[in-house]
Amino acid sequence: MVLILTACNDNRWDVKLEQQSEPIEWKRLDQDFFSMKGRNIDSVNDSLSAEYGEFYTRYLVNILGLGHPTDPAIAFPVDDYLHDEYIQKLNKAIQDKFPSVDPYQKKISKAYAYYHHHFPEKYIPNVVSFVGGFSYNAAVTDSTLGVGLDMYLGSDHEIYEKVPLPRYRVERMNAEYLPYDALRGWVLSEFGDPQKQKNILSKMIEYGKGLVVMDAVFPKSPDYLKIGYTKKQIEWCENSEFSIWGKMMDQNVLYSNEKEAVRTYLSEGPFTPGMPRESPGRVGYWVGWQIARAFIDEHPDMTLKEFMKLENYQMILQKSKYKPKK
């Protein structure tokens, strides 16, 4: 895909692209789907099904909940959806905000150039943007990375005032997060599911490994974008790392799989229960990231590909020599 040269600096992930990567394919289902309005829906539906394949099926069935594209009656719920006054207003807001996706296409394309360098055997998906009704930032199939543009209109956009979304989520519904949310969704789908791990330690390190991949594909980007926090939240984590780790040690939760402990440290929320309101949710995943980073720093000769294959989370913790500073 590209020729890459290692840069001479302290950031092992900061490599120079000798030549520009080619843009990934980006299809705008958000525009194509709404083009059905006023046309023969059955005909356009068949065309979109052929063009977008499995992703279109998932879009209709799982994201919009309208039904299967092969349902003989699919035109009726689709027509109702397209003529919904609020949906029309939402689509207009999206088209006004994203008349072009070129900046995001370039950002994601470059990230995938780094990704290809570290994982040359991995598939590089095409990208499809869609209107999802505030349900998905990213939706992944085997060959497609879907991006919900309705999640990035801007935290101060008036349309969010009428949506029952928690404020802590709206604060991150800005376009600068789009490439990072998309790649994080793809990376986590490619390298294991933290939710399937048995205890908090394994869940947080599994997620942390994925965030190390985010370090590698966005080597010059700020941490708050890679994990999906606000600037204030990432600053709080960095300033409170010793106390966060101390609290987890005091509560002896690393090897717990109790639902309450998992919710406390790994679930989305306005803050982490038992911690100041300045704290973000999912703080355990942030700690897992720091452990994964510490391990990779202790093993400079290990490739990212080798690191991602490791599944002994206790070993990773021990050999990371992770010890937050006061």
C-alpha positions in Angstrom: 0.0 0.0 0.0 2.7 2.5 1.0 6.4 2.6 1.7 7.1 3.5 5.3 10.3 4.7 7.0 10.8 4.8 10.7 11.4 8.2 12.1 14.2 8.9 14.5 12.4 10.0 17.6 11.1 8.7 20.9 7.7 7.8 19.5 8.0 4.3 18.2 4.8 4.7 16.3 5.8 7.9 14.5 6.8 6.7 11.1 7.0 8.7 7.9 5.0 7.8 4.8 7.4 8.0 1.9 4.5 8.4 -0.5 0.8 9.3 0.1 -1.6 6.5 0.7 -4.4 6.1 -1.7 -7.8 7.1 -0.4 -10.0 4.3 0.9 -13.4 3.9 -0.9 -16.1 5.9 0.9 -19.7 5.4 -0.1 -22.5 7.7 1.1 -25.4 5.6 2.0 -26.7 8.6 3.9 -27.3 10.3 0.5 -28.2 7.2 -1.5 -30.9 6.0 0.9 -32.7 9.4 1.0 -32.6 9.5 -2.8 -35.5 7.0 -2.6 -37.9 9.6 -1.5 -40.3 10.4 -4.4 -39.0 7.5 -6.5 -39.9 3.8 -6.9 -38.7 2.6 -3.6 -38.7 -1.1 -4.5 -36.4 -0.4 -7.5 -34.0 1.8 -5.6 -34.0 -0.6 -2.7 -32.9 -3.4 -5.0 -30.1 -1.3 -6.4 -28.9 -0.3 -2.9 -29.0 -3.9 -1.8 -26.9 -4.9 -4.7 -24.4 -2.1 -4.2 -24.0 -2.2 -0.4 -24.6 -5.9 0.1 -24.5 -7.2 3.7 -24.1 -3.7 5.2 -27.4 -2.6 3.6 -29.2 -5.5 5.2 -27.7 -4.7 8.5 -28.6 -1.1 8.1 -32.3 -1.8 7.4 -32.7 -4.6 9.9 -30.4 -3.7 12.8 -29.8 0.0 12.7 -33.1 1.4 11.5 -35.3 -1.6 12.4 -37.4 -1.3 9.3 -37.2 -4.8 8.0 -35.3 -7.0 5.6 -34.5 -5.5 2.1 -36.1 -8.6 0.5 -39.4 -8.2 2.4 -42.1 -7.6 -0.3 -43.6 -5.0 2.0 -40.3 -3.1 2.8 -41.4 -0.1 0.8 -44.0 0.9 3.3 -41.8 1.3 6.4 -39.1 2.9 4.3 -41.5 5.4 2.8 -42.8 6.3 6.3 -39.3 6.8 7.5 -38.3 9.0 4.6 -41.4 11.2 5.1 -40.9 11.6 8.8 -40.6 15.3 9.5 -37.9 14.9 12.1 -35.9 12.5 10.0 -36.0 14.9 7.1 -34.7 17.7 9.3 -32.0 15.4 10.6 -30.9 14.5 7.1 -30.8 18.1 6.0 -28.6 18.9 9.0 -26.2 16.1 8.0 -26.0 17.2 4.4 -25.3 20.8 5.5 -22.6 19.6 7.9 -21.0 17.1 5.6 -21.4 18.3 2.0 -18.0 16.5 1.6 -16.3 13.9 3.6 -12.9 14.5 2.1 -11.1 15.6 5.3 -12.3 12.5 7.2 -11.6 10.2 4.3 -8.0 11.4 4.2 -7.6 11.0 7.9 -9.0 7.5 7.9 -7.0 6.6 4.8 -3.7 7.6 6.4 -4.6 5.7 9.6 -5.2 2.6 7.5 -1.8 3.1 5.9 -0.2 2.8 9.3 -2.5 -0.1 10.1 -1.4 -1.9 6.9 2.2 -1.4 7.9 1.8 -3.2 11.2 -0.8 -5.8 10.0 -0.2 -6.3 6.3 -2.3 -9.4 6.2 -5.4 -7.6 7.6 -8.3 -6.6 5.4 -8.8 -2.9 4.7 -12.5 -2.1 4.6 -14.4 0.4 2.6 -16.3 3.1 4.5 -20.0 3.7 4.4 -21.6 6.7 6.0 -25.2 6.5 7.1 -28.0 8.1 9.1 -28.6 5.9 12.1 -31.0 7.7 14.4 -28.3 8.4 17.0 -27.8 4.7 17.6 -24.2 4.0 16.2 -21.0 5.8 15.9 -19.5 2.9 14.0 -21.1 -0.3 12.6 -18.8 -3.0 11.3 -19.3 -6.0 9.0 -16.5 -8.2 7.6 -15.8 -5.8 4.7 -17.3 -2.5 5.7 -16.8 0.2 8.3 -20.0 2.2 8.8 -20.0 5.7 10.2 -23.1 7.3 11.6 -22.9 10.9 10.6 -25.8 11.9 12.8 -23.4 11.4 15.7 -21.1 14.3 14.7 -23.2 17.4 14.0 -21.6 19.3 16.9 -22.3 19.3 20.6 -24.1 22.6 20.4 -26.3 21.7 17.4 -30.0 22.4 18.1 -31.2 19.1 16.8 -29.7 17.3 19.8 -31.8 19.3 22.2 -34.9 17.2 21.2 -33.1 13.9 21.5 -33.1 12.0 24.8 -29.3 11.6 24.9 -27.2 12.1 28.0 -25.2 15.3 28.0 -21.9 13.5 28.5 -22.4 11.8 25.2 -23.5 15.0 23.4 -20.3 16.6 24.5 -18.4 14.2 22.3 -20.7 14.5 19.3 -18.2 16.6 17.4 -16.7 15.9 14.0 -13.2 15.8 15.3 -14.0 12.5 16.9 -15.3 10.8 13.8 -12.1 9.2 12.4 -11.1 8.0 15.8 -14.5 6.5 16.8 -14.5 4.8 13.4 -11.1 3.2 13.6 -11.6 2.3 17.3 -14.7 0.4 16.3 -12.9 -1.5 13.6 -9.8 -2.3 15.7 -11.9 -3.6 18.6 -13.9 -5.8 16.2 -10.6 -7.2 14.7 -8.7 -8.0 17.8 -11.1 -9.6 20.2 -14.0 -8.5 22.3 -13.2 -7.1 25.8 -16.7 -7.9 26.9 -16.1 -11.7 26.4 -13.1 -11.7 28.8 -13.7 -13.2 32.3 -12.5 -10.5 34.8 -11.9 -6.8 35.0 -8.2 -7.1 34.5 -8.5 -9.1 31.3 -11.3 -6.9 30.0 -9.3 -3.7 30.6 -6.1 -5.0 29.1 -7.8 -6.4 26.1 -9.3 -3.0 25.4 -6.0 -1.3 26.3 -4.3 -3.4 23.6 -6.8 -2.1 21.1 -5.9 1.5 22.2 -2.2 0.7 21.6 -3.2 0.0 18.0 -4.9 3.4 18.0 -1.5 4.9 19.2 0.1 3.2 16.2 -2.4 4.3 13.6 -2.7 7.9 14.9 0.8 8.4 16.2 0.6 12.2 16.5 -3.0 12.5 17.8 -4.0 13.5 21.3 -5.1 10.7 23.7 -8.5 12.1 24.4 -9.6 11.5 20.8 -8.2 8.0 20.6 -10.2 6.8 23.6 -13.2 9.1 23.1 -12.9 11.4 26.1 -13.0 15.2 26.4 -9.8 17.1 27.0 -10.8 17.7 30.6 -11.5 14.0 31.2 -8.1 12.9 29.9 -6.3 15.5 32.0 -8.1 14.3 35.1 -7.0 10.7 34.3 -3.4 11.7 33.8 -3.4 13.8 37.1 -5.2 11.1 39.0 -3.6 7.9 37.8 -2.1 7.0 41.1 -5.3 7.4 43.0 -7.3 5.5 40.4 -5.0 2.5 40.6 -4.9 2.8 44.4 -8.7 2.7 44.6 -8.8 -0.4 42.3 -6.2 -2.1 44.5 -8.0 -1.2 47.7 -11.3 -2.6 46.4 -9.5 -5.7 45.1 -11.5 -5.6 41.8 -8.9 -6.7 39.2 -9.9 -10.3 39.3 -13.6 -9.7 39.9 -16.3 -10.5 37.3 -19.2 -9.2 39.5 -21.6 -7.1 37.4 -21.5 -4.1 39.8 -17.7 -3.9 39.7 -17.7 -4.2 35.9 -20.3 -1.5 35.6 -18.4 0.8 37.9 -15.0 0.7 36.1 -15.8 -0.3 32.5 -19.3 1.1 31.6 -20.1 4.4 29.9 -21.4 7.1 32.1 -21.0 10.8 33.1 -18.3 9.8 35.6 -17.0 6.7 37.5 -19.1 5.9 40.6 -17.1 6.5 43.7 -14.8 9.0 42.0 -15.1 12.7 41.5 -17.5 14.0 38.9 -14.6 15.2 36.8 -13.7 11.5 36.2 -14.9 9.9 32.9 -16.7 6.6 32.6 -14.8 3.5 31.4 -11.8 4.6 33.6 -10.7 1.0 33.8 -10.2 0.9 30.1 -7.9 3.9 30.4 -5.9 2.1 33.0 -5.7 -1.0 30.8 -4.3 1.3 28.1 -1.6 2.5 30.4 -0.7 -1.1 31.4 -0.5 -2.1 27.7 1.6 0.9 26.9 4.0 0.1 29.8 4.3 -3.5 28.6 5.2 -2.5 25.0 7.7 0.1 26.4 9.3 -2.7 28.4 9.6 -4.8 25.2 10.9 -2.6 22.4 11.8 -5.5 20.2 8.3 -6.9 20.2 6.2 -6.1 17.1 2.7 -4.8 17.5 1.4 -7.9 15.7 3.2 -10.1 18.3 1.8 -8.0 21.1 -1.8 -8.3 19.9 -1.6 -12.1 20.0 -0.8 -12.1 23.7 -3.7 -13.4 25.9 -2.0 -13.9 29.3 -3.2 -10.8 30.9 -1.6 -11.5 34.3 1.7 -11.9 32.5 1.2 -8.6 30.7 0.5 -6.8 34.0 3.5 -8.3 35.7 5.9 -7.7 32.9 4.6 -4.3 32.2 6.1 -3.2 35.6 3.2 -0.8 35.7 3.5 1.6 38.7 1.8 5.0 38.5 3.7 7.9 40.0 2.3 9.9 42.8 
